[in-house]
Structures are given as C-alpha cells and as structure tokens.
Amino acid sequence: MKKTIQLFMIFGFLFCSSAFAQTDLNGTWQGKLAIDQNTKMTIQFIFTRRADGSYGVVLNSPDSGGIKNVAATSVKYAAGKLTVEVANLSGTYVGTVAKGTMTGEWRQQGSTLPLVLTPYKKPEAAALKPLLGRWEGKFAPPGSGELTIVFRFETAKDGNIAGFLDVPEQGAKGIPIGDVVLEGSRISLKIPSLGFDYTGKLIRDGMDGSFKQSGAEFELDLSKGKYQPPPLNVPVETMNTLLGKWAGKLDIPGDVLHNIILRFEKTKDGRLFAYWDCPERGSVGGRVADVVLKLDQFSCRIPATGGKFAGKLVKDTISGTYETAGKQYQLNLVKGAKYEPQVAQLDIPAEVMNQLLGRWTCKLGGLSIIFRFEQNPDGKNAIFIDIPEQNVKGLRILKASMKDGNLWMKMSGSEYTGKISGDKIDGSLKLLEQGGNSIPLPLTKG
C-alpha cells in the first residue's frame, strides 16, 4: 500500500488541465487529488487551443517542486465530455465540464481517484503582502538539537511574491516555498522538495501553526523579524584559543574519505561563531553549537548532521571522536592545517566519457537530480551533482569507472550504478548510510 501511495505522490502530481468555458478550455484548471485521508496534492491541467480547434495539454503539480510540463498523448472534448490520456504516466482522466467545473476521476494502475478542477487564478501579490519579510521559529527534531526555521517572503522581479526556507544551522538557504495561500489570517504553504506542509494563523507579528512531514505533525510558531544567529557563549580565553581553522580527515569504512574543517570566526563587534564544512558532502557553513572547552576537554554539536564531536586539546590538535547515528569515528583536527581537495579517480574510457559529456537529469519525487560530466581545456574530466531544490551545487564524484559494462560512480554516502544506452542511463542509487537500500534513478541526457 505504501508503494502505491509513493507512486501516486511521484506521478500523481503531473496532472493538469484547464478550461474557462465549455466551448473553450484554454487556460489552467486546478484541483486537489486525495491520495488518502491525510494526503492531498495540488493538480493542474493546462490546455492550449490549436488552430484546428483541438487541444494540447501539459500536466503540472505545484507540490512536486520539479515535475512539470508532462504532455498528454490524447485529448478528446465533445458535448461537455472530456478524456485526457497520459501515456507517460499510464493514466487517464475522464470527466465532464459544466457550470465552470470539471468533475471527473483519474485512473491509474487499476486505481480510481476523484478529481474536481476549477479555473485557476493566481493569487494577487497584494493579497500576500502581509507575509513580506522574515519569519523565524525554533524546531527540535526528535533525537537532534534545536534548529532555526526561517521563512522569507520577497517581491520578485515580475512583481509576484516568492517564498524561501532557510535553516541556518544546516547551511540550507533559499529552498523554494510553493502553493502559498493566505485567506484572512489563515495561511498554508508547501515546501515540495522536503515534503513539508505548513498551516497556521497570523497573530499580530507572529505565525502560530504546525507542519506535517513524513506522516508526523510538529508545532511550529514563528515571529516576524530579521534572523540574528546567536553567537557562541564562551570565555574570552576560550575564544582566543579556538579562533582559526581546524582541519582533519574523517575515515568512514566503505565510504569516501571526508575532509572536515571546523572554523571559528570573530565578527567586528567581537562575537564568536563556529562553522562545520565537509566539501565531499557539499556542506559549507553548517552552524556549530554548544561549544565547551573545559581545561583540555573540548566538545561541540553539529545540528546539520545531528552529530557531536568531542576530544582532548593538546597544543594545536584536538584528538577525539565524531559521533553520528549511533556510530563513532576517530577524528583529529589540527589548527592551521591546510585543506587539500581530493583528487578524483575517474577511470572511464575516453570514448565513453565523450558520450557522457553534458547534463544528465532525473526527477526523484520533488527533487531534480542533475549529473554534470565536464572536461576542462587541459583534457581533465570531472563529474558533479546538483540538486537545485536543496541548494546542492557542485558535489563532486570522487570515484568512477566502468564495471561489467555498467557505469559505476561513488560519492559521499552513496554509490550509483547504471547501464548506458544512447541518451539514457538505466541505473539506481545505493544508500550506504541507510542499510545499503537502493532506489531507481534513471538518467536522461539534456
């Protein structure tokens, strides 16, 4: 049952249709597809009337965060009856159009779900003006430290209001917010790439509400105002001891070698902040909290990873252990040590690399996964991963080769294996940190 729901969550978003009158369906229609009692998804049908009077349709879902413009293969509309077939989704919408409402059902893989759509009107920017600015709240995930949640609403170049999510402790910034609705004092919004649904109520300069994610619901109240990260509260002597960069290597069995940089920086007004960087994971600027240095014993918490680091300080070295997900790894950090980027080991034949050069993409739920195969003027090859919805850009592939005719790539925390066939790679991603579970990840060039 869970797999069926996940399929609808990935594919169900892609429905979209529109009609402003029985004799002219041109435009966008929107409705909610009820996957189960607790899950509803926004669906759009977008119709374009051709010169011969027939219609073309593309399907979108604002909730998907990246799934859009899926073309229907057949559209039939006569005497108020509508049928839209979408071969790519193995699905069909059948309904009637009357009195400004499209009433019907979506049929897919033996299941039938009711779907009612009405002409979609984009919210006027003026209606969302009370949201402009920054809204900050605190959230403590189970088994982890407290995180700061920041909603930012800004006026875009086109005059519309755009929303973004920041989580400073995790170095996350600018994750798009979608499907924002403000009716009176009631607000609802979605963050498709995170499966995050928020509902709340505006109260003076606050926003009181809760969000749902992965089937669980959590309270989240926010206050309006610019986010000011709290500095580390440590004695001046401790500040002077820690100031600067501390670097070391974290060796996780079965994974790539990770460079860790712990940075302590002082602002002009004398406040101290600390950051945790791991280039192999594309992580830069993760906040460090709860820093303690008592005699020669050092400890800190890294909210971005849910991890902790503790060790003994001897001169310019902290020798200790990094703990995350119930496991401990040795980690020694040396003050002033230079970070040396790892040299990628790419053992791919030249003719195969020439075939791979360019962008290869895949949609995974609400995420856009992009592999970039590049070659610099000196002929050196490089492979990168981008995930725009999560602000991941330039995550390097450190190992790659051809194994038994398949492309094999290794990056921090995962491995990818796929068979190249023209402009497609039929592959899967193995998650090393989740028991070796694999998820399908087919890539298409372009």
C-alpha positions as CSV (number, residue, x, y, z in Angstrom):
1,M,0.0,0.0,0.0
2,K,2.8,2.4,0.9
3,K,4.5,1.8,-2.5
4,T,1.2,2.6,-4.3
5,I,0.9,5.9,-2.4
6,Q,4.5,6.8,-3.2
7,L,3.9,6.2,-6.9
8,F,0.9,8.5,-6.8
9,M,2.9,11.1,-4.9
10,I,5.6,11.0,-7.7
11,F,3.3,10.6,-10.7
12,G,0.0,11.9,-9.4
13,F,1.4,15.4,-9.3
14,L,1.7,15.5,-13.0
15,F,-2.0,16.0,-13.8
16,C,-3.1,19.4,-15.1
17,S,-5.9,20.7,-17.1
18,S,-7.8,23.9,-17.7
19,A,-10.9,25.3,-19.2
20,F,-12.7,28.6,-18.9
21,A,-15.9,27.5,-20.7
22,Q,-17.4,24.5,-22.4
23,T,-16.6,25.9,-25.8
24,D,-13.1,26.9,-24.9
25,L,-10.8,25.0,-22.4
26,N,-7.8,27.3,-23.0
27,G,-6.0,28.0,-19.7
28,T,-5.3,26.4,-16.4
29,W,-7.6,24.4,-14.1
30,Q,-6.6,23.3,-10.6
31,G,-7.9,20.8,-8.0
32,K,-6.8,18.5,-5.2
33,L,-6.2,14.8,-5.6
34,A,-6.9,12.9,-2.4
35,I,-4.3,10.1,-2.1
36,D,-5.6,9.1,1.3
37,Q,-7.4,10.6,4.3
38,N,-4.3,12.6,5.3
39,T,-2.7,13.4,1.9
40,K,-4.0,15.8,-0.7
41,M,-2.0,17.1,-3.6
42,T,-2.5,20.1,-5.9
43,I,-3.1,19.1,-9.5
44,Q,-3.2,21.3,-12.6
45,F,-4.2,20.7,-16.2
46,I,-3.0,23.3,-18.7
47,F,-4.9,23.4,-22.0
48,T,-3.7,25.2,-25.2
49,R,-6.2,25.5,-28.1
50,R,-4.7,24.8,-31.5
51,A,-5.6,26.5,-34.8
52,D,-7.8,23.5,-35.8
53,G,-9.8,23.7,-32.6
54,S,-8.3,20.7,-30.9
55,Y,-6.4,20.9,-27.6
56,G,-3.0,20.1,-26.3
57,V,-2.5,19.6,-22.6
58,V,0.5,19.6,-20.3
59,L,0.3,18.4,-16.7
60,N,1.9,20.1,-13.7
61,S,1.8,20.0,-9.9
62,P,3.0,22.9,-7.8
63,D,3.5,20.5,-5.0
64,S,6.1,18.4,-6.9
65,G,8.8,21.1,-6.9
66,G,10.2,19.9,-10.2
67,I,7.8,17.7,-12.0
68,K,6.2,19.8,-14.8
69,N,5.2,20.1,-18.4
70,V,4.3,16.4,-19.0
71,A,2.4,16.3,-22.3
72,A,-0.8,14.4,-22.7
73,T,-0.9,12.0,-25.6
74,S,-4.6,12.3,-26.4
75,V,-7.3,14.9,-25.6
76,K,-10.9,14.4,-26.5
77,Y,-13.5,17.0,-25.7
78,A,-17.1,17.0,-27.1
79,A,-20.5,17.8,-25.8
80,G,-19.1,18.6,-22.4
81,K,-17.3,15.3,-22.0
82,L,-13.5,15.3,-21.6
83,T,-10.9,12.5,-21.8
84,V,-7.2,13.1,-21.3
85,E,-4.7,10.3,-21.8
86,V,-1.2,10.5,-20.5
87,A,0.9,7.5,-21.7
88,N,4.0,8.5,-19.8
89,L,2.0,8.1,-16.5
90,S,-0.1,5.1,-17.7
91,G,-3.1,7.2,-16.6
92,T,-6.3,8.7,-17.9
93,Y,-8.6,11.5,-16.7
94,V,-12.3,11.2,-17.6
95,G,-14.8,13.9,-16.7
96,T,-17.4,16.4,-17.6
97,V,-17.3,20.2,-17.9
98,A,-20.3,22.1,-16.7
99,K,-21.0,25.4,-14.9
100,G,-17.4,26.3,-14.7
101,T,-16.3,23.0,-13.0
102,M,-14.5,20.0,-14.3
103,T,-15.8,16.9,-12.5
104,G,-14.2,13.5,-13.0
105,E,-11.7,10.9,-11.9
106,W,-8.1,9.9,-12.5
107,R,-7.5,6.3,-13.4
108,Q,-4.0,4.8,-13.0
109,Q,-2.7,1.3,-12.4
110,G,-6.0,-0.1,-11.5
111,S,-6.9,2.7,-9.1
112,T,-9.5,5.4,-9.5
113,L,-9.4,8.7,-7.6
114,P,-11.9,11.5,-7.8
115,L,-10.6,14.8,-9.2
116,V,-12.6,18.0,-9.4
117,L,-10.9,21.1,-11.0
118,T,-11.9,24.7,-11.4
119,P,-10.4,27.6,-13.3
120,Y,-7.2,28.6,-11.6
121,K,-6.5,32.2,-10.7
122,K,-3.0,33.0,-9.5
123,P,-3.1,34.8,-6.1
124,E,-2.7,38.6,-6.4
125,A,0.6,39.8,-5.0
126,A,-1.3,42.3,-2.9
127,A,-3.1,39.6,-1.1
128,L,0.2,38.1,0.1
129,K,1.8,41.5,1.2
130,P,1.2,40.8,4.9
131,L,3.7,38.0,4.6
132,L,6.6,40.1,3.2
133,G,9.7,39.9,5.4
134,R,11.3,37.2,7.5
135,W,9.6,34.9,10.0
136,E,11.7,32.9,12.5
137,G,10.9,29.9,14.7
138,K,12.5,27.1,16.5
139,F,12.1,23.4,16.0
140,A,13.8,20.5,17.8
141,P,13.7,17.3,15.6
142,P,13.4,14.1,17.5
143,G,16.9,12.9,18.6
144,S,18.6,16.0,17.5
145,G,19.4,19.6,18.6
146,E,17.3,22.7,18.1
147,L,17.1,24.1,14.6
148,T,16.1,27.6,13.4
149,I,13.4,27.7,10.8
150,V,13.2,30.9,8.7
151,F,10.5,31.7,6.1
152,R,11.4,34.6,3.8
153,F,8.9,36.3,1.5
154,E,10.2,38.7,-1.1
155,T,8.9,40.6,-4.1
156,A,10.3,39.1,-7.3
157,K,11.3,40.9,-10.4
158,D,7.9,40.1,-12.0
159,G,6.1,41.7,-9.1
160,N,4.9,38.4,-7.6
161,I,5.8,37.4,-4.1
162,A,8.2,34.5,-3.7
163,G,8.9,32.5,-0.6
164,F,12.0,30.7,0.6
165,L,13.1,28.5,3.5
166,D,16.4,28.8,5.4
167,V,17.8,26.6,8.1
168,P,21.0,28.3,9.2
169,E,22.3,25.5,11.4
170,Q,22.2,23.2,8.4
171,G,23.6,25.7,5.9
172,A,20.4,25.5,3.9
173,K,19.3,28.7,2.2
174,G,16.8,29.6,-0.4
175,I,14.7,26.4,-0.6
176,P,11.6,27.4,-2.6
177,I,8.2,27.6,-0.9
178,G,5.2,26.9,-3.1
179,D,1.4,26.9,-3.0
180,V,1.1,29.8,-0.6
181,V,-2.5,30.7,0.3
182,L,-3.5,33.5,2.7
183,E,-7.2,33.7,3.4
184,G,-7.9,36.3,6.1
185,S,-5.5,35.3,8.9
186,R,-5.2,31.7,7.8
187,I,-2.0,30.7,6.0
188,S,-1.0,27.4,4.3
189,L,2.2,26.7,2.3
190,K,4.2,23.8,1.0
191,I,7.9,23.0,0.5
192,P,7.7,20.3,-2.2
193,S,11.3,19.3,-2.1
194,L,11.0,18.4,1.6
195,G,7.5,17.0,1.7
196,F,6.7,19.8,4.1
197,D,3.2,21.2,4.6
198,Y,2.6,24.1,6.9
199,T,-0.7,25.6,8.1
200,G,-1.1,28.4,10.6
201,K,-2.7,31.7,11.6
202,L,-1.3,35.2,11.6
203,I,-1.4,36.8,15.1
204,R,0.0,40.3,15.2
205,D,3.7,39.9,14.4
206,G,3.6,36.1,14.7
207,M,2.6,33.0,12.8
208,D,1.2,30.2,15.0
209,G,0.8,26.8,13.4
210,S,2.2,23.3,12.7
211,F,3.8,21.4,9.8
212,K,3.4,17.8,8.5
213,Q,6.3,15.8,7.2
214,S,6.7,12.1,6.6
215,G,3.3,11.4,8.3
216,A,4.2,13.2,11.5
217,E,3.0,16.6,12.7
218,F,5.0,19.1,14.7
219,E,4.2,22.5,16.2
220,L,6.0,25.5,14.7
221,D,5.4,29.1,15.8
222,L,7.3,31.9,14.1
223,S,7.9,35.6,14.9
224,K,8.4,38.3,12.3
225,G,11.8,39.9,12.2
226,K,15.2,39.5,10.7
227,Y,17.1,36.4,11.8
228,Q,20.0,37.0,14.1
229,P,22.1,33.9,14.7
230,P,23.1,33.6,18.3
231,P,26.9,33.8,19.0
232,L,28.8,31.2,21.0
233,N,28.8,32.0,24.6
234,V,32.4,31.2,25.7
235,P,35.0,33.0,27.8
236,V,37.5,35.3,26.0
237,E,40.3,32.9,26.8
238,T,38.5,30.1,25.1
239,M,37.7,32.3,22.1
240,N,41.3,33.2,21.6
241,T,42.3,29.5,21.9
242,L,39.8,28.3,19.3
243,L,40.0,31.2,16.7
244,G,41.0,30.0,13.3
245,K,40.6,26.9,11.1
246,W,41.0,23.3,12.3
247,A,41.2,20.6,9.7
248,G,41.3,16.8,9.6
249,K,40.2,13.7,7.7
250,L,37.2,11.5,8.7
251,D,37.5,7.9,7.5
252,I,34.1,6.1,7.4
253,P,34.6,2.5,6.4
254,G,33.1,1.7,3.0
255,D,32.7,5.4,2.2
256,V,35.0,8.0,0.6
257,L,37.5,9.9,2.8
258,H,35.9,13.1,4.1
259,N,37.7,16.4,4.8
260,I,36.4,18.2,7.9
261,I,37.0,21.9,8.5
262,L,36.0,23.4,11.8
263,R,36.1,27.2,11.6
264,F,35.9,29.7,14.5
265,E,35.4,33.3,13.3
266,K,35.0,36.5,15.2
267,T,32.9,39.4,13.9
268,K,33.9,43.0,14.1
269,D,31.8,43.5,17.2
270,G,33.6,40.7,19.0
271,R,31.1,37.9,18.7
272,L,32.3,34.3,18.1
273,F,30.7,31.9,15.6
274,A,31.7,28.4,14.5
275,Y,31.1,26.5,11.2
276,W,31.4,22.9,10.1
277,D,32.4,22.2,6.5
278,C,32.6,18.9,4.6
279,P,33.4,19.6,0.9
280,E,32.8,15.9,-0.1
281,R,29.2,16.3,1.0
282,G,28.7,19.7,-0.5
283,S,28.3,21.1,3.0
284,V,29.7,24.5,3.8
285,G,28.7,26.8,6.7
286,G,26.8,24.4,8.9
287,R,26.4,26.0,12.3
288,V,28.2,24.6,15.3
289,A,26.5,24.9,18.7
290,D,27.1,24.1,22.4
291,V,30.9,24.6,22.2
292,V,32.6,23.8,25.5
293,L,36.3,23.9,26.4
294,K,36.9,22.9,30.0
295,L,40.6,22.5,30.7
296,D,41.8,20.3,27.9
297,Q,38.4,18.7,27.1
298,F,36.6,20.0,24.0
299,S,33.0,19.3,22.8
300,C,30.5,20.7,20.3
301,R,27.3,19.8,18.5
302,I,26.7,19.9,14.7
303,P,22.9,20.3,14.1
304,A,23.3,20.0,10.3
305,T,24.5,16.4,10.7
306,G,22.8,15.5,14.0
307,G,26.4,14.8,15.1
308,K,28.7,15.5,18.1
309,F,32.5,15.9,18.3
310,A,34.4,15.6,21.5
311,G,38.2,15.3,22.1
312,K,41.2,16.3,24.0
313,L,43.1,19.5,23.2
314,V,46.9,19.2,23.2
315,K,48.7,22.3,21.8
316,D,47.2,22.8,18.3
317,T,45.5,19.4,18.0
318,I,42.1,18.1,19.1
319,S,42.1,14.3,19.2
320,G,38.7,12.7,19.6
321,T,35.7,11.1,18.1
322,Y,32.9,12.2,15.9
323,E,29.5,10.6,16.7
324,T,26.5,10.4,14.4
325,A,23.6,8.0,14.0
326,G,24.8,6.0,17.0
327,K,28.3,5.3,15.5
328,Q,31.6,6.8,16.4
329,Y,34.6,7.6,14.2
330,Q,38.0,8.8,15.1
331,L,38.7,12.4,14.1
332,N,41.8,14.5,14.8
333,L,41.6,18.2,13.9
334,V,44.8,20.3,13.6
335,K,44.8,24.1,13.9
336,G,46.1,25.8,10.8
337,A,46.2,22.6,8.7
338,K,45.6,23.2,5.0
339,Y,42.6,21.7,3.3
340,E,43.7,19.7,0.3
341,P,40.9,18.8,-2.1
342,Q,40.8,15.1,-3.0
343,V,41.9,14.1,-6.5
344,A,39.0,12.4,-8.3
345,Q,39.8,8.9,-9.6
346,L,37.9,8.7,-12.8
347,D,38.8,5.5,-14.8
348,I,36.3,5.9,-17.7
349,P,37.4,5.2,-21.3
350,A,37.7,8.3,-23.5
351,E,35.0,7.2,-25.9
352,V,32.6,6.6,-23.1
353,M,33.4,9.9,-21.4
354,N,32.8,11.7,-24.7
355,Q,29.4,10.1,-24.8
356,L,28.7,11.2,-21.3
357,L,29.8,14.8,-21.6
358,G,26.9,17.1,-20.7
359,R,24.0,17.1,-18.3
360,W,22.0,14.1,-17.3
361,T,18.9,14.6,-15.2
362,C,16.3,12.7,-13.3
363,K,13.2,13.6,-11.2
364,L,13.0,12.0,-7.8
365,G,9.8,13.0,-6.1
366,G,10.0,16.8,-5.9
367,L,13.8,16.8,-6.5
368,S,15.7,17.5,-9.7
369,I,18.9,15.3,-9.7
370,I,21.5,16.6,-12.2
371,F,24.8,14.8,-13.0
372,R,27.3,17.0,-14.9
373,F,30.1,15.4,-16.9
374,E,32.7,18.0,-17.8
375,Q,36.1,18.3,-19.4
376,N,38.4,21.3,-18.9
377,P,40.6,22.8,-21.6
378,D,43.5,20.6,-20.4
379,G,41.5,17.5,-21.0
380,K,40.9,16.6,-17.4
381,N,37.5,15.1,-16.6
382,A,35.2,15.9,-13.7
383,I,31.7,14.8,-12.6
384,F,29.4,16.9,-10.4
385,I,26.0,16.5,-8.9
386,D,23.5,19.4,-8.5
387,I,20.1,19.3,-6.6
388,P,18.7,22.8,-7.1
389,E,15.7,22.4,-4.7
390,Q,18.1,21.6,-1.8
391,N,20.8,24.2,-2.9
392,V,23.3,21.4,-3.6
393,K,25.7,22.5,-6.4
394,G,29.0,21.1,-7.5
395,L,29.1,17.9,-5.3
396,R,32.0,16.0,-6.7
397,I,32.1,12.4,-7.8
398,L,35.3,11.1,-6.3
399,K,35.5,7.7,-8.0
400,A,34.0,6.4,-11.3
401,S,34.7,3.5,-13.6
402,M,33.2,1.0,-16.0
403,K,32.4,-2.3,-14.3
404,D,31.0,-5.2,-16.3
405,G,29.8,-2.8,-18.9
406,N,28.0,-0.6,-16.4
407,L,28.9,3.0,-15.2
408,W,29.8,3.0,-11.5
409,M,30.2,6.2,-9.5
410,K,30.9,6.7,-5.9
411,M,30.2,9.8,-3.8
412,S,29.8,10.6,-0.1
413,G,27.3,8.3,1.4
414,S,26.2,6.6,-1.8
415,E,27.0,4.7,-5.0
416,Y,25.5,4.8,-8.4
417,T,25.4,2.0,-11.0
418,G,23.7,2.2,-14.4
419,K,23.7,0.9,-17.9
420,I,24.3,3.4,-20.7
421,S,22.0,3.2,-23.7
422,G,22.2,6.2,-26.1
423,D,20.9,9.3,-24.2
424,K,19.6,7.3,-21.3
425,I,21.2,5.5,-18.3
426,D,19.1,2.9,-16.5
427,G,20.5,2.9,-13.0
428,S,20.0,3.0,-9.3
429,L,21.4,4.8,-6.3
430,K,22.7,2.7,-3.3
431,L,22.4,4.5,0.0
432,L,25.3,3.4,2.1
433,E,24.1,5.0,5.3
434,Q,20.6,3.5,5.0
435,G,21.5,-0.2,5.2
436,G,22.5,-0.3,1.5
437,N,19.0,0.3,0.2
438,S,18.7,1.1,-3.5
439,I,16.3,3.5,-5.3
440,P,15.8,3.6,-9.0
441,L,17.5,6.7,-10.6
442,P,17.2,6.6,-14.4
443,L,19.0,9.5,-16.1
444,T,18.3,11.2,-19.4
445,K,20.7,13.4,-21.3
446,G,19.8,17.0,-21.9
